Amino acid sequence: MDYSCPNCGAPIKFLSSISVYTTCAHCNSMVVRRDMNLETFGRVAELLRDMSPFQVGTMGRFEGKGFTLAGRVKVMYEKGMWSEWWAMFDDGSEGWLAEAQGFYMMSFPSPEAANFPSPDSLNTVGQEVRIGNDFYRIDDVKKVTYAASEGELPFIFQPKMTGVSIDLRSAGGKFASIFFSQRETQLFIGKYLPFEAFQFINLREIDGWVRK
């Protein structure tokens, strides 16, 4: 179903039936879908320009399943920033594609998050952590801020929301990320893959840059 932005009247079309939030591409209004109505509650900061090859509508494949990137969150920390892209799969499932300094990780929400009530005991790089039947080692611990967003998201984006992000890796090559915020604890499990393995199409055109 097509909608109009309550602030500027520009057309808004949700790609997913489960999206509850989007950013108007014309006026940067934060738009929330409640039943059949749209509401705005301010404006989101403009995304800092980057060299990401992705855009809303980029498609790819992961482990034999197709997906479409519907939106992203820009996350900042002391030494830089990265993007978390919400991926809608053709079979109705959803995941997150992390794009950070030339690395690409597809991960999926895990109910094991309930086993990590606070970040206080997970603050040492190299520390071993058991998640399910696998053992992981902490690669990185950092304080982060949600800086900006674009496109659709399955949650209401809260600008300047802060938290602690912990990245882990298993001996078998799995990737895990734990995010602690005042609202909740989230755990995502997946793996790293090279760019070419995703078979991306509909990438963003970047002047003077060609990926071979």
URCORLIN-V922659 format. One record per residue. N is the residue number from 1. RES is the residue in three letters. SS is DSSP state (a for helix, b for strand, c for the rest). PSI is psi in whole degrees, -180 to 180 (999 if undefined). Layout:
n: (N N)
res: (RES RES)
ss: (SS SS)
psi: (PSI PSI)
This chain:
n: (1 2 3 4 5 6 7 8 9 10 11 12 13 14 15 16 17 18 19 20 21 22 23 24 25 26 27 28 29 30 31 32 33 34 35 36 37 38 39 40 41 42 43 44 45 46 47 48 49 50 51 52 53 54 55 56 57 58 59 60 61 62 63 64 65 66 67 68 69 70 71 72 73 74 75 76 77 78 79 80 81 82 83 84 85 86 87 88 89 90 91 92 93 94 95 96 97 98 99 100 101 102 103 104 105 106 107 108 109 110 111 112 113 114 115 116 117 118 119 120 121 122 123 124 125 126 127 128 129 130 131 132 133 134 135 136 137 138 139 140 141 142 143 144 145 146 147 148 149 150 151 152 153 154 155 156 157 158 159 160 161 162 163 164 165 166 167 168 169 170 171 172 173 174 175 176 177 178 179 180 181 182 183 184 185 186 187 188 189 190 191 192 193 194 195 196 197 198 199 200 201 202 203 204 205 206 207 208 209 210 211 212)
res: (MET ASP TYR SER CYS PRO ASN CYS GLY ALA PRO ILE LYS PHE LEU SER SER ILE SER VAL TYR THR THR CYS ALA HIS CYS ASN SER MET VAL VAL ARG ARG ASP MET ASN LEU GLU THR PHE GLY ARG VAL ALA GLU LEU LEU ARG ASP MET SER PRO PHE GLN VAL GLY THR MET GLY ARG PHE GLU GLY LYS GLY PHE THR LEU ALA GLY ARG VAL LYS VAL MET TYR GLU LYS GLY MET TRP SER GLU TRP TRP ALA MET PHE ASP ASP GLY SER GLU GLY TRP LEU ALA GLU ALA GLN GLY PHE TYR MET MET SER PHE PRO SER PRO GLU ALA ALA ASN PHE PRO SER PRO ASP SER LEU ASN THR VAL GLY GLN GLU VAL ARG ILE GLY ASN ASP PHE TYR ARG ILE ASP ASP VAL LYS LYS VAL THR TYR ALA ALA SER GLU GLY GLU LEU PRO PHE ILE PHE GLN PRO LYS MET THR GLY VAL SER ILE ASP LEU ARG SER ALA GLY GLY LYS PHE ALA SER ILE PHE PHE SER GLN ARG GLU THR GLN LEU PHE ILE GLY LYS TYR LEU PRO PHE GLU ALA PHE GLN PHE ILE ASN LEU ARG GLU ILE ASP GLY TRP VAL ARG LYS)
ss: (c b b b c c c c c c b b b c c c c c c c b b b c c c c c b b b b b b c c b b b b b b b c c c c c c c c c c c c c c c b b b b c c b b b b b b b b b b b b b c c b b b b b b b b b b c c c c b b b b b b b c c b b b b b b b b a a a a a c c c c c c c c c c c c b b b b c c b b b b b b b b b b b b b b b b b b b b c c c c c c c c b b b b b b b b b c c c b b b b b b b b c c c b b b b b b b b c c a a a a c c b c c c c c c c c c c c)
psi: (139 145 173 142 127 -19 -50 -10 -1 149 140 128 122 129 -29 142 -17 0 136 -8 145 166 127 124 -15 -40 2 20 142 119 127 135 120 109 -117 5 153 142 146 150 59 -170 146 147 145 140 133 137 138 -178 27 134 -5 159 165 125 -10 138 154 -171 144 119 45 -2 138 151 162 136 121 -24 176 160 134 122 130 149 -177 -35 5 -145 164 171 141 112 130 120 122 120 154 -24 7 -9 171 153 -174 128 111 133 106 110 44 2 147 125 124 128 166 147 144 138 -9 -7 -29 -17 -1 83 -25 160 -3 -35 5 64 15 121 133 -12 138 136 134 129 111 -125 5 154 134 157 140 126 -34 143 125 150 134 162 133 113 -42 170 165 156 -158 151 154 5 165 117 132 102 141 15 135 162 -172 128 130 122 138 159 140 164 -26 3 4 154 140 148 129 129 121 125 175 -24 -41 171 131 140 134 137 135 -142 160 145 151 156 -46 -26 -23 -13 49 145 167 48 160 138 130 121 130 9 126 126 125 999)
